[in-house]
Amino acid sequence: MKKLAHLGAFAALALSANAVAAVDFSKPNCTPDSCKVRITVSGAGCGGGIAVSPDPITVARGKPVTIEWNVTAPWTFAGKGIVINIPNGEFDAAPTVSKEKSQAKIGNKAANKGSYKYDIVLANDAAKTTCTLDPTILNY
């Protein structure tokens, strides 16, 4: 059983490394002029049906941005909607979620290089379902 746990951890690290290796750092996908993230949920719902674009979010160091996430009905943001797991002072204390709960925004100071995992927490009230996805923000 321990071998399977170690294999799973190794696979997760390998996938993260591959995702970062595929990033084009010559042009960030999130700039002070535009930093919009689209969240889609397919018919599969929570079971692998959540997708985020772009992922990872890339931000050039020294160029602060406000990241804006958008999701479409029947899905909405649950609670805070966006939770930066270990913010290290780089992000606003809490996101601003729209009244309709379809949009969430948070400031990224982009003062330091770093990789930040964050949780997207969605709800579908009609289906009484809550889903979470943990993509990445890269400040470089």
C-alpha positions as CSV (number, residue, x, y, z in Angstrom):
1,M,0.0,0.0,0.0
2,K,2.9,2.4,0.8
3,K,4.4,1.8,-2.6
4,L,1.1,2.9,-4.3
5,A,1.0,6.0,-2.2
6,H,4.6,6.9,-3.2
7,L,3.9,6.1,-6.8
8,G,0.8,8.4,-6.7
9,A,2.9,11.2,-5.2
10,F,5.6,10.8,-7.8
11,A,3.0,10.8,-10.6
12,A,1.5,14.0,-9.3
13,L,5.0,15.7,-9.1
14,A,5.8,14.5,-12.6
15,L,2.6,15.9,-14.0
16,S,3.2,19.3,-12.3
17,A,6.8,19.4,-13.7
18,N,5.5,18.6,-17.2
19,A,2.9,21.3,-17.0
20,V,5.5,23.9,-16.0
21,A,7.9,22.7,-18.6
22,A,5.3,23.4,-21.3
23,V,4.8,27.0,-20.2
24,D,6.1,29.8,-22.6
25,F,7.6,32.2,-20.1
26,S,8.4,34.7,-22.9
27,K,4.8,36.0,-22.8
28,P,2.7,35.8,-19.7
29,N,-1.0,34.9,-20.3
30,C,-2.0,37.3,-17.5
31,T,-1.1,41.0,-17.8
32,P,-2.1,44.2,-16.0
33,D,-4.4,44.9,-19.0
34,S,-6.1,41.5,-19.1
35,C,-6.2,38.6,-16.7
36,K,-9.3,36.6,-17.3
37,V,-9.7,32.9,-16.5
38,R,-12.5,30.8,-17.9
39,I,-13.9,27.9,-15.9
40,T,-16.0,25.3,-17.7
41,V,-17.8,22.3,-16.3
42,S,-18.7,19.5,-18.7
43,G,-21.5,17.0,-18.4
44,A,-19.1,14.8,-16.3
45,G,-19.4,17.4,-13.5
46,C,-17.1,16.9,-10.6
47,G,-15.6,13.7,-12.0
48,G,-12.9,15.4,-14.1
49,G,-15.3,17.7,-15.9
50,I,-13.9,21.0,-14.5
51,A,-11.5,22.8,-16.8
52,V,-9.6,26.1,-16.4
53,S,-8.2,28.2,-19.2
54,P,-5.4,29.3,-18.9
55,D,-3.7,26.8,-16.6
56,P,-1.3,27.6,-15.3
57,I,-1.9,31.4,-15.0
58,T,1.4,33.1,-15.7
59,V,2.3,36.5,-14.4
60,A,5.5,38.5,-15.0
61,R,7.2,39.5,-11.7
62,G,6.9,43.2,-11.0
63,K,3.6,43.6,-13.0
64,P,0.7,43.3,-10.5
65,V,-2.6,42.1,-11.8
66,T,-6.2,41.5,-10.8
67,I,-7.1,37.9,-11.8
68,E,-10.7,37.5,-12.8
69,W,-12.3,34.0,-12.9
70,N,-15.7,33.5,-14.6
71,V,-18.0,30.5,-14.5
72,T,-21.4,29.9,-16.2
73,A,-24.7,28.7,-14.9
74,P,-25.8,26.4,-13.4
75,W,-22.4,26.6,-11.6
76,T,-21.5,29.4,-9.2
77,F,-18.7,30.1,-6.8
78,A,-19.2,28.5,-3.3
79,G,-18.0,30.4,-0.3
80,K,-15.0,32.5,-1.2
81,G,-14.8,30.7,-4.5
82,I,-11.1,31.0,-4.9
83,V,-8.6,30.1,-2.1
84,I,-4.9,30.6,-2.6
85,N,-3.4,27.8,-0.5
86,I,-0.1,29.4,0.6
87,P,-0.3,33.1,-0.5
88,N,3.0,34.2,1.0
89,G,1.7,37.8,1.0
90,E,1.5,37.9,-2.8
91,F,-2.3,38.0,-3.0
92,D,-5.2,40.0,-1.5
93,A,-6.5,38.5,1.7
94,A,-9.8,37.3,0.2
95,P,-11.4,37.4,-3.3
96,T,-14.3,39.6,-4.3
97,V,-17.2,37.4,-5.5
98,S,-20.0,39.0,-7.6
99,K,-23.5,39.2,-6.3
100,E,-24.5,36.5,-8.8
101,K,-21.5,34.4,-7.7
102,S,-20.4,33.9,-11.3
103,Q,-17.3,36.0,-11.0
104,A,-14.4,36.1,-8.5
105,K,-11.5,38.5,-8.5
106,I,-8.3,38.6,-6.5
107,G,-5.2,40.9,-6.6
108,N,-1.8,39.4,-7.3
109,K,1.1,41.7,-6.3
110,A,3.6,39.7,-8.4
111,A,6.5,41.0,-6.3
112,N,8.3,37.6,-6.0
113,K,8.8,34.5,-8.1
114,G,6.8,31.5,-7.0
115,S,4.3,28.8,-7.8
116,Y,1.0,29.0,-6.1
117,K,-1.6,26.3,-5.9
118,Y,-5.2,27.5,-5.5
119,D,-8.6,25.9,-5.1
120,I,-11.6,26.8,-7.2
121,V,-14.7,25.9,-5.2
122,L,-17.9,25.6,-7.3
123,A,-21.5,24.8,-6.4
124,N,-24.5,23.6,-8.5
125,D,-27.4,24.3,-6.2
126,A,-29.9,22.5,-8.4
127,A,-27.9,19.3,-8.3
128,K,-26.8,19.9,-4.7
129,T,-23.2,19.4,-5.7
130,T,-19.9,21.1,-4.7
131,C,-16.7,20.6,-6.7
132,T,-13.1,21.7,-6.2
133,L,-10.2,21.9,-8.6
134,D,-6.6,22.9,-7.7
135,P,-4.8,24.7,-10.7
136,T,-1.7,26.8,-10.5
137,I,-0.5,30.5,-10.7
138,L,3.1,31.1,-11.6
139,N,4.8,34.4,-10.9
140,Y,8.1,34.5,-12.7
